[in-house]
Amino acid sequence: MRKSLSTIFQISAVFVGTIVGAGLASGQEITQFFTSYGYKSFLGIFICMFIYIAISFIIINISTSYNINSYKQLIILVNSGLLGKITNLLTSFFMISGAAIILAGSGALINQYFGLPKLIGIVLMATITIIVLFRGTHGLIEINSIIVPSLLIVITTIFILFVFFSSNGITMEHIKSIPYKKHYWLLSSIVYASFNTISFSGVLVPFSKEIKNKKQLFIGIVFGAIALTALCYMLNLMLIMNVPYIYKYDIPLLYIVHRFGRTIQIMLLVIIWLEMFSTEVSDIYSVSKTIELSLNIPYKKAVIYILLLAIPISQVGFKQLITLLYPAFGVISFIFIIQCAIFYKKNR
């Protein structure tokens, strides 16, 4: 019993840790995909939770039924034509770009708070990522089992402080009065859920092979999705109460907590950096495993090659990379998850 609960916890932690990267932990993703749509953003976050659970269920069943080992095999299985090959290439490119976004986020964090060159934050992240990834799947599970509970504790603490010290009170009338985009909130939510789902599939497919109990795997995903939704609700409410000031910052959540003193700021900085790190590890792990199987390149060499490729891309900038890459990949991801759903329905 204790072992099964431990496995469920680890799966939940890896799920949350993979999705909560530089963009979400800093508040930048939530700002762009949800907060800018005002009060409707809360419904959008709720819809994302159901997409995560439904598509993860489908991917787990396809992976175990067809004994596949990587997201490349999953993509080619559900669409063996030209679109499948294009989706596979773009998915690998996005995961490498995602790793670059996190490196850029680490640089932005170090620069915004400490005034140090961004390159220091980038090199620090890359170095520690190599150390953990050389431990393989065990390293991935270990870091998320520590980082994710810490994230939930810190964000919940900040949220309680925010509510307690909110001078005007938090009311629905006030939230509805905030200027927001009135169109495409549902599309924005679906796009966001789509690219997170395909990103997590890079970890979920190997997990489906290593963890034999499908029920434990699925329960872990459900708990992870619920925890992630609660986290997004807290972040979104704090951000929406600080419109339009948050739009000026690469890391809007850091602006929100500046009123709570240096200790809270440092706690947030540490947790944002650690969450960036956990997703960096997940993204590079996914691509490295695929390269190992596809090109017969040793896993550890693949890790180093991907990081060497991601560092130059990170120089584009944190906010710019999120704005350019996430919506484009979200559309491709949405097509892919529809293909997964159709394939599952035809072949279950």
N, C-alpha and C positions, 0 to 999 in steps of 0.2 A: 504493500500500500504506500509506504513512505517513498519507495523508489519510483512508483508511477506518478506520485504528486511532484516529485523532484523533476521528472522528465517533462511533465506538463508545464511546470514553472520555467524550465530552461527553454522550451519551445516558445512560450509566451514572451520571454525576455528577448530571445533572438528576433522574433517577429517585430516587437516594438523597436528594438535597437537598430534593426535594418532600415526601418522606415524613418525613424526620428534621426535625421542627419543634420547637416549644417543648416539647411534651409528651414526645417521645422523647429529645431531647438532654439534657433536665433529669433524666430518669429517672422522671418522673411517669407517663407512659403505660405504660412497662414494668412499673412497680410495680402499677398498677391492673389491667392486662390479663393479666400473666404472673406476676410475682414472688409475688403473693398466692396463687397456686395451687401453690407449692412446686416439687418436682422435675419434675412433669408439664409445667411451663411451657416446658422446653427442647424437648419434643416439639411443643408448640403453636407455637413460633417456627419450627420446621422446616416445619410444615404451612403456615404463612403464606407461606413462600418459594415453595412449589409453586402456591399460589393466585395469587400475584403473576405468576408466569411464565405460567400457563395462561390467565388472564383477559387479560393484556396481549397475548398471541398472538391471542386472539379479537378484541379491540378493534382491533388493528392491521389484521387482515384485513377486518373489517367497514368500518373507516374508509377503507381504500384501495379496496375494491370498490365502495362507494357514494359515494365522493368527498365525505365530510362534513367540516365545518370546525370544529365545536365540540361540547362534551359535550351541549348541548341537542339538537342534531340527532341525536346518537347515541341519546339517551334516547327521543326521539320515534320514531325509526326502529324500535327494538326493541319499543316499546310505544306505539302511536299513540292508545290510549284514555285514559280519565280518569286511570288510575294513572300513565301516562307523564307527563302534565301535572303531576300532584302531585309525582312524583319529581323532575322538572326544577326546580320551584319550591323544593322542599326541599333539592335539591343546591346551588342558588345560595345559599339561606339558610345552609346548612352551611359553604360556602366563605367566605362573609362572616363567619360566626361563627368559623370557623377563623382568619381574619385577626384577629378580635377577641381570640381566645385567645392568639395570638402577641404582640399588643400588650400584653395583660395579663401575659404571661410576661416580656416585656422590662421592664415596670414592676416585677414581683415580683423579678427578678434584681437590678436596680439598688437596690431597697429592702432585700432580704435581705443583700446584701454591703456596700453603701455607706451604707445608712441614709437615702438620699435619697427624696423623694416619688416615688411610682409614676408620676405624670404625666410626670415628666422622661424616664423610660425609654420611655413610650408615644409622646411627641412626637418623640423622637430617632429611634425606629424608623420612624414614619410619614414623617418628612421624607426619610430616606435611601431609603426604598422608592419614593417618588415620583421621585427622581433616577434610580434604576436602571430603573424601569419605563418611563420616557419613552424609553429606548433600545430598547424592544420585545423581540423574541425574542433578539436579540444580547446584551442586558443579562442576560437569564435564563441563557443559556448561560455567559457570562463569569463571573458570580459563583459559579455552582455548580462550574465547572472549577477554581476556586481554593479554595473553602470545603470541598468534600467531601474532597479529599485531606488537607487540614489536620485535619479532624474525625477521620478514620481514624488519623492519626498521633498525635494528642493522646489519644484514647480508648485506643489500643493501649499508649501509654506509661503511662497511668494504670493500665491493667489489669496490666501487667508489674510496676509498683511495688506494686500491691495484692497480687499473688501472692507477690512476694518478701518483703514485710513482714507477711504474714499469720501471726500468732503461733501459731494453733492448727492451721494447715494446712487445705487444702480437700479434703474427702473426701465421697464419696457418702453415707456413714453420717451425717455431720453435716448434709448438705443434706436428707436424708430425715427427720431428727429435728426440723426446724424446723416449727412449727405453720403449717398452710395450709388454704385452702378446698378441700374434697374433691370438690365438684360443679361442673359447668358450665365446666371448664377448656377443653374443646374448643369449646364455644359462644363463649366469650370470645375464643379465637384466631380463629375464623371471622369474628366481628363486627369484630375489629381489622383483619384482612386486607381485609375488605369495604370499610370506609370509606376505607382507604388506597388501595385500587384505584380506587374511583370518584373520589377526590380527584386521583389521578395521571392519570385519563382526561382531565381538563380540560387537561392539558399534552400527553398522548400523542396525542389526536385531531389537534390542529394540527400536531404533529411528523410524524404519518403523512402529512400533505399536503406538508410542506416537505422531508422527507427521502425521496427517491424509492426508495432501496434498502431494501426490507423486511427483508432478511437482516441488514443492519447494525443496523437499528432493534431487531430481536428479540434479536440477540447482546448489544447494549448493555443491554437490559432484563435478560437472564439474568445478566450480570456484576454489574449493579446490585443484583439480588435476592440474589446470593451475598454481596456486600459488606455489604448491609444485615443479612442473617442473622448474619454473623460479628460485626457491631457489636452486635446485639441479644443475642447469646450472652454477650459480654463484659460488657455492662451488667447483664444479668439475674443473672449469677453474682455480681458485686460487690454488687448490691442484696440478693440472697437471703441473702448472708452477713452482712448488716446488719439483718435483721429482728429486732425490731419497730421499731427506732429510726428507720428511714427514713419510717415512716408519719406522723411528726410534721412533716415539712417539705414545702413547696411544691416545692423543688428538692432531692430526696433525694441526687442525685449530688454536690452541693456539700458535703453532710454527710460523704460518704465520703472526699473528697479533703482535708478539713481537716487530716488527720494528716500530709500530705505537704509541708506548707509553703506559704508565700504565693505562690511562683512558679507552682507547679502549679495552685493555686486560680485565679490570674489567667488562666492559659492556658485552663482549663476555662470560666471565665466568658466569655472572648472567643469561644471556639468555640461555646458554647451560644447566645450572642447572635447570632453569624453564622449558625448553623443556623436559628434562629428567623427571621432575616432572609430566608434563602433560601426558606423555605417561605411566608413572608409574600408574597414577590414572586411565587411560583408560583400561590398561591391567587388573588391579585388579578389576575394576568395572565389566568388561566382565565376568571374572571367578566367581566373587562373585554372580552375577545375575544368572549364570548357576547353581551354587551350591545351591543357594536359591530355585530354581525351581526343581532341580533334587533330592536333599537330604533333603529338608525341613529344612535346617539350616538357622537361621536368617541372613539376609544380613550383619549386622554389625559384627557378630561373624565370618562370612566367610572372611570378610576383614582382621581381625586380624589373623586368621589361615593361610591365604595365605602369609601374610607378615612374619610371624614366620617361614614359610617354605622357603621363598625366601632369607632371610638373610644368612643362612648357605651356600646356593648355590652361593651367591655373592662373597664368599671368594675365588672362583676359579680364579677370575680376569676378568677385563673388556674385554681386547683384546682377551683373550683366549676363553671366552664365545661366543663372536661374531663369531670368526673363526670356532668354533666347531658346534654351534647350528644353525646358520642362514642358511648355505647351506643345511644341512640335512632337516630342516623343510621346506625350500623352495621347495624341490622336492615333499614332501607330500602335500604341499599347491597347487602346480601346478596340481597334480592329482585331488585334490578336486575341483579346479575352472573349470577343464574340465568336471567333473561330473555335476557341477552346470549348465554349458552351455548346456550339453546334456539333462539334466532334463528339463530345460526351453524350449528347442526346441521341446521336445516331448509333453509337457503339456501346452504350452501357449494357 
